[in-house]
Amino acid sequence: MMQALDQLGDALKLKAGAQQELRAQAAAAQERSERLGQEAAELDEAVAVLAALQEMWRARFEKAVGAVVSQGLQGVFGEGLELVVQMGVQADLPTTKFMVRDDSGLTTDVMEARGGGLVNVASFLLRVLTLLAARPALARLLVLDESFNNVSEEYLPALTALLRRICEEGGFQIVLVSHRPALADAADVAYAFSLQHGETQVRRLRGPEDEVAEGGPDGALHPE
């Protein structure tokens, strides 16, 4: 009889120990669940903050780029033109749209403004900003091939003033190929190229050198 009671007591103790262990495991599981729930809430909050910061950064970026390019456009065309940058996402890919707003508030696609002259200047200024923003820093050299061929003659003096200011204040070097004499007149070094009898003739318009480095005494570049 005593042995049976002892066995029963041992069984009850084991059962009580098992129940206590189960309660401890349940408490640990509950604590883990609450902790995970708290971490999930913090993660959601962090994502919301990052989304807000991204939106704020995008708005500031759009405003900053628009302000810089707008200032250049106003300097060249002499009007209250404003470049409007609209960034977005389409089919999971980032997109950017450029519009131009005039004094009256009329908004036009930049490709259609001023017969293409405005987009010539705007795209040039955006390339300048790209070099300035590049990390690591890139050499501030721009090679432009007829980049301003759609700009009307009346705006060329203001355009050349903008180019000189960018070179002098921004530390840029610009190599420009153009058929516009007004642009050549504003250059520090300028050469005129012509094709005569199958040979490229080079004539120095201004600059420190007396002859073209690659040319001969007659200033000709002989094809191979």
TAMOUR-V504386 format. One record per residue. N is the residue number from 1. RES is the residue in one small letter. D_FIRST is the distance of its C-alpha to the first C-alpha in Angstrom with 1 decimal. Layout:
BEGIN
[[N:RES:D_FIRST] [N:RES:D_FIRST]]
END
This chain:
BEGIN
[[1:m:0.0] [2:m:3.8] [3:q:5.4] [4:a:5.2] [5:l:6.4] [6:d:8.7] [7:q:9.9] [8:l:10.6] [9:g:12.4] [10:d:14.3] [11:a:15.3] [12:l:16.6] [13:k:18.4] [14:l:20.0] [15:k:21.0] [16:a:22.4] [17:g:24.3] [18:a:25.6] [19:q:26.8] [20:q:28.4] [21:e:30.1] [22:l:31.4] [23:r:32.7] [24:a:34.5] [25:q:36.0] [26:a:37.1] [27:a:38.7] [28:a:40.4] [29:a:41.6] [30:q:43.0] [31:e:44.7] [32:r:46.2] [33:s:47.4] [34:e:49.0] [35:r:50.6] [36:l:52.0] [37:g:53.3] [38:q:55.0] [39:e:56.5] [40:a:57.7] [41:a:59.3] [42:e:61.0] [43:l:62.2] [44:d:63.7] [45:e:65.4] [46:a:66.7] [47:v:68.1] [48:a:69.7] [49:v:71.3] [50:l:72.5] [51:a:74.0] [52:a:75.8] [53:l:77.0] [54:q:78.2] [55:e:80.1] [56:m:81.5] [57:w:82.6] [58:r:84.1] [59:a:86.0] [60:r:87.3] [61:f:88.2] [62:e:90.1] [63:k:91.9] [64:a:92.7] [65:v:94.1] [66:g:96.0] [67:a:97.5] [68:v:98.8] [69:v:100.3] [70:s:101.7] [71:q:103.5] [72:g:105.1] [73:l:106.1] [74:q:107.7] [75:g:109.6] [76:v:111.1] [77:f:111.7] [78:g:112.4] [79:e:110.3] [80:g:107.1] [81:l:105.2] [82:e:101.4] [83:l:99.1] [84:v:95.9] [85:v:93.0] [86:q:90.3] [87:m:87.2] [88:g:84.6] [89:v:82.4] [90:q:83.3] [91:a:81.1] [92:d:79.0] [93:l:82.2] [94:p:83.8] [95:t:87.2] [96:t:90.0] [97:k:92.9] [98:f:96.0] [99:m:98.2] [100:v:101.3] [101:r:101.9] [102:d:105.4] [103:d:106.8] [104:s:106.7] [105:g:103.0] [106:l:103.7] [107:t:101.2] [108:t:102.3] [109:d:100.6] [110:v:101.7] [111:m:103.1] [112:e:105.5] [113:a:106.9] [114:r:110.4] [115:g:111.0] [116:g:108.6] [117:g:110.0] [118:l:107.2] [119:v:104.5] [120:n:106.5] [121:v:106.1] [122:a:102.6] [123:s:101.3] [124:f:103.1] [125:l:101.5] [126:l:98.0] [127:r:98.6] [128:v:99.6] [129:l:96.4] [130:t:94.4] [131:l:95.9] [132:l:95.3] [133:a:91.6] [134:a:90.8] [135:r:88.3] [136:p:89.1] [137:a:92.6] [138:l:95.1] [139:a:98.8] [140:r:100.7] [141:l:103.1] [142:l:104.0] [143:v:106.2] [144:l:107.6] [145:d:109.6] [146:e:111.7] [147:s:108.8] [148:f:111.1] [149:n:113.4] [150:n:112.7] [151:v:113.4] [152:s:116.7] [153:e:119.5] [154:e:119.6] [155:y:116.1] [156:l:116.7] [157:p:117.9] [158:a:114.7] [159:l:112.6] [160:t:114.3] [161:a:113.7] [162:l:110.0] [163:l:109.9] [164:r:111.6] [165:r:109.3] [166:i:106.2] [167:c:107.7] [168:e:108.8] [169:e:105.8] [170:g:103.0] [171:g:104.2] [172:f:104.6] [173:q:107.0] [174:i:108.3] [175:v:110.1] [176:l:111.7] [177:v:113.6] [178:s:115.8] [179:h:119.1] [180:r:119.4] [181:p:122.1] [182:a:120.7] [183:l:117.5] [184:a:119.4] [185:d:121.5] [186:a:118.5] [187:a:117.1] [188:d:117.4] [189:v:118.2] [190:a:119.6] [191:y:121.0] [192:a:122.8] [193:f:122.2] [194:s:124.5] [195:l:125.0] [196:q:128.5] [197:h:129.6] [198:g:126.1] [199:e:125.4] [200:t:123.3] [201:q:125.5] [202:v:124.0] [203:r:125.9] [204:r:124.5] [205:l:124.8] [206:r:123.5] [207:g:121.4] [208:p:121.7] [209:e:122.4] [210:d:125.8] [211:e:124.6] [212:v:121.5] [213:a:119.4] [214:e:119.0] [215:g:122.6] [216:g:125.8] [217:p:128.8] [218:d:129.8] [219:g:126.4] [220:a:125.6] [221:l:122.3] [222:h:123.2] [223:p:120.8] [224:e:119.6]]
END
